């Protein structure tokens, strides 16, 4: 076996076999640490003397899990609560450069919005890319 072939075999990694395709493919190609998803809900919750606006969010390994969490949270919302906004962000995590002193933080790559229907079911829009379009002009 030539040295080149052995290096290629080591770099390729293990085969995962046939994958379950129930999850939508990621929208963006990331060269960083990995991707996560953030589920966020904004609600108006009744209190004794009026209403309070509450925002809850939780980070998940993928958009499907974040959407499921949002749906479960909407189902468990207190009686009289109004769901103002439902968002799921796909995020990429990138390595910091040696000269950067800030901590690693996620960069939003895609956004998916949800709406609660009259019967209380969450309907989801198609995910939209949040990266700038190629060739678009930016104002300075």
MIROKOL-444503 format. One record per residue (C-alpha): chain; x, y, z. Coordinates in steps of 0.001 Angstrom, whole numbers, plus 524288, in hexadecimal, padded with zeros to 5 digits. Layout:
BEGIN
@c=A&xx=X&yy=Y&zz=Z
...
This chain:
BEGIN
@c=A&xx=80000&yy=80000&zz=80000
@c=A&xx=80587&yy=80D51&zz=7FC72
@c=A&xx=8070D&yy=817C3&zz=80718
@c=A&xx=7FD2B&yy=82090&zz=80041
@c=A&xx=7F261&yy=81664&zz=800E1
@c=A&xx=7F478&yy=8139D&zz=80F48
@c=A&xx=7F376&yy=8221C&zz=81282
@c=A&xx=7E6D1&yy=8233C&zz=80AC3
@c=A&xx=7E0F8&yy=817B5&zz=811CC
@c=A&xx=7E436&yy=81D83&zz=81F18
@c=A&xx=7DE81&yy=82ACB&zz=81BA1
@c=A&xx=7D1B7&yy=82586&zz=8164F
@c=A&xx=7CC8F&yy=820D3&zz=8236D
@c=A&xx=7C2D0&yy=8160A&zz=826A4
@c=A&xx=7B757&yy=81313&zz=81DDB
@c=A&xx=7AA20&yy=8162C&zz=823C2
@c=A&xx=7A284&yy=80CFB&zz=81B03
@c=A&xx=794D7&yy=81067&zz=8167C
@c=A&xx=79050&yy=81CC3&zz=81D37
@c=A&xx=78279&yy=81FBC&zz=82181
@c=A&xx=77DF5&yy=82B1B&zz=8190D
@c=A&xx=772CB&yy=82FAB&zz=821C5
@c=A&xx=77A45&yy=83C07&zz=82534
@c=A&xx=77B94&yy=846EB&zz=81B40
@c=A&xx=78960&yy=84924&zz=8163E
@c=A&xx=7909D&yy=854C6&zz=81BEA
@c=A&xx=78F28&yy=8615F&zz=81440
@c=A&xx=79D0B&yy=865E2&zz=81565
@c=A&xx=7AA58&yy=85FC0&zz=81428
@c=A&xx=7B28C&yy=862F1&zz=81FE7
@c=A&xx=7C128&yy=86188&zz=82176
@c=A&xx=7C0E3&yy=8641B&zz=83006
@c=A&xx=7BEF0&yy=85C3C&zz=83C51
@c=A&xx=7B110&yy=8580C&zz=83928
@c=A&xx=7A2F1&yy=85C3C&zz=838A4
@c=A&xx=79827&yy=85D91&zz=842B8
@c=A&xx=78A77&yy=86331&zz=842C2
@c=A&xx=78451&yy=86D08&zz=84BE1
@c=A&xx=775BD&yy=86CA3&zz=84E9D
@c=A&xx=76FF7&yy=87977&zz=8538A
@c=A&xx=76218&yy=87D05&zz=857A9
@c=A&xx=75CDC&yy=88A3D&zz=85B9B
@c=A&xx=75022&yy=889F2&zz=86349
@c=A&xx=74724&yy=8933F&zz=86A62
@c=A&xx=74356&yy=88C88&zz=8770A
@c=A&xx=73827&yy=8912C&zz=87FD1
@c=A&xx=73B97&yy=895A9&zz=88D88
@c=A&xx=73389&yy=89A9D&zz=898FA
@c=A&xx=734C2&yy=8A8D5&zz=894D0
@c=A&xx=7358A&yy=8A764&zz=885FB
@c=A&xx=73EF1&yy=8A080&zz=87CE4
@c=A&xx=74D6F&yy=89DBE&zz=87C56
@c=A&xx=7553D&yy=89B31&zz=87002
@c=A&xx=75DDB&yy=88F33&zz=87173
@c=A&xx=76840&yy=889E5&zz=8684E
@c=A&xx=76D05&yy=87BE7&zz=869A1
@c=A&xx=77790&yy=87585&zz=86171
@c=A&xx=77F1D&yy=868ED&zz=86130
@c=A&xx=78A53&yy=863DD&zz=858E6
@c=A&xx=788D5&yy=856A4&zz=8521A
@c=A&xx=7917A&yy=84E34&zz=8494F
@c=A&xx=788E9&yy=8505C&zz=83D3E
@c=A&xx=77D5E&yy=85833&zz=8381F
@c=A&xx=773F7&yy=84CBB&zz=8390A
@c=A&xx=7763E&yy=84B67&zz=847B5
@c=A&xx=774E7&yy=85A1A&zz=84997
@c=A&xx=767FA&yy=85A41&zz=8420E
@c=A&xx=762C9&yy=84EF5&zz=84A5C
@c=A&xx=76699&yy=85618&zz=856DA
@c=A&xx=75FA1&yy=8626C&zz=85228
@c=A&xx=75353&yy=85A92&zz=84F25
@c=A&xx=75394&yy=85405&zz=85C97
@c=A&xx=755B7&yy=86131&zz=86342
@c=A&xx=74A18&yy=86717&zz=85BFD
@c=A&xx=74196&yy=85B98&zz=8604D
@c=A&xx=745AE&yy=85DB8&zz=86E7F
@c=A&xx=743E8&yy=86C86&zz=86E4F
@c=A&xx=73B57&yy=87195&zz=87960
@c=A&xx=72CFA&yy=87401&zz=876D0
@c=A&xx=72B17&yy=881A5&zz=87169
@c=A&xx=73914&yy=882CC&zz=86C5A
@c=A&xx=73B0A&yy=888BA&zz=85EF2
@c=A&xx=74609&yy=88394&zz=8567E
@c=A&xx=74C30&yy=88F84&zz=8502B
@c=A&xx=7576F&yy=8896C&zz=848AE
@c=A&xx=75D4E&yy=87C02&zz=845FB
@c=A&xx=76AEF&yy=87B3D&zz=8401E
@c=A&xx=774A9&yy=87064&zz=83D6F
@c=A&xx=7827A&yy=87420&zz=83971
@c=A&xx=78C88&yy=86B0D&zz=83381
@c=A&xx=799C8&yy=86F4A&zz=838B0
@c=A&xx=7A7B8&yy=86C34&zz=83512
@c=A&xx=7B2DF&yy=86C90&zz=83EB7
@c=A&xx=7C013&yy=8708E&zz=83991
@c=A&xx=7CD8B&yy=86F80&zz=83F88
@c=A&xx=7D2D2&yy=87C3F&zz=844DC
@c=A&xx=7DFA1&yy=880EC&zz=83F56
@c=A&xx=7EB9A&yy=88189&zz=84809
@c=A&xx=7EB2D&yy=89061&zz=848CE
@c=A&xx=7DCB9&yy=8912A&zz=84C77
@c=A&xx=7D9C3&yy=892C7&zz=85AE2
@c=A&xx=7CAFA&yy=890F4&zz=85A69
@c=A&xx=7C4BB&yy=883FA&zz=85D5F
@c=A&xx=7BFAB&yy=87B3A&zz=85283
@c=A&xx=7B181&yy=87E92&zz=84F83
@c=A&xx=7A7B4&yy=879A2&zz=84593
@c=A&xx=7A4E4&yy=88063&zz=838AD
@c=A&xx=796CE&yy=87F66&zz=833E8
@c=A&xx=79671&yy=87901&zz=82673
@c=A&xx=787D8&yy=8766C&zz=82483
@c=A&xx=77AF7&yy=87ABB&zz=82A80
@c=A&xx=76DFC&yy=8739D&zz=82AD1
@c=A&xx=761C0&yy=87A43&zz=8300D
@c=A&xx=755E0&yy=873C4&zz=83612
@c=A&xx=747D0&yy=8783C&zz=8376B
@c=A&xx=73D6E&yy=872B1&zz=84082
@c=A&xx=730ED&yy=86F77&zz=8391F
@c=A&xx=72327&yy=87149&zz=83E61
@c=A&xx=722E7&yy=86319&zz=84305
@c=A&xx=72FCA&yy=864BE&zz=84A5D
@c=A&xx=738CF&yy=85DB1&zz=840DE
@c=A&xx=745C4&yy=863E8&zz=83CF1
@c=A&xx=747B0&yy=865B3&zz=82E3A
@c=A&xx=75599&yy=867DC&zz=82989
@c=A&xx=75AA8&yy=8700F&zz=81E51
@c=A&xx=765AF&yy=86B50&zz=815B3
@c=A&xx=77324&yy=86DE4&zz=81B78
@c=A&xx=7796E&yy=87A38&zz=815FB
@c=A&xx=787F6&yy=87C59&zz=814BD
@c=A&xx=78D30&yy=887BD&zz=81CB3
@c=A&xx=79A3E&yy=888C9&zz=815B0
@c=A&xx=79C17&yy=8944C&zz=80C7F
@c=A&xx=798D4&yy=89176&zz=7FE57
@c=A&xx=7A420&yy=89068&zz=7F4F8
@c=A&xx=7A5F9&yy=89CF7&zz=7ED7C
@c=A&xx=79D4B&yy=8A53C&zz=7F646
@c=A&xx=7A1F6&yy=8B2DC&zz=7F93D
@c=A&xx=7A3D4&yy=8B705&zz=80738
@c=A&xx=7A342&yy=8C521&zz=80BB7
@c=A&xx=7AEB5&yy=8C9BD&zz=813CD
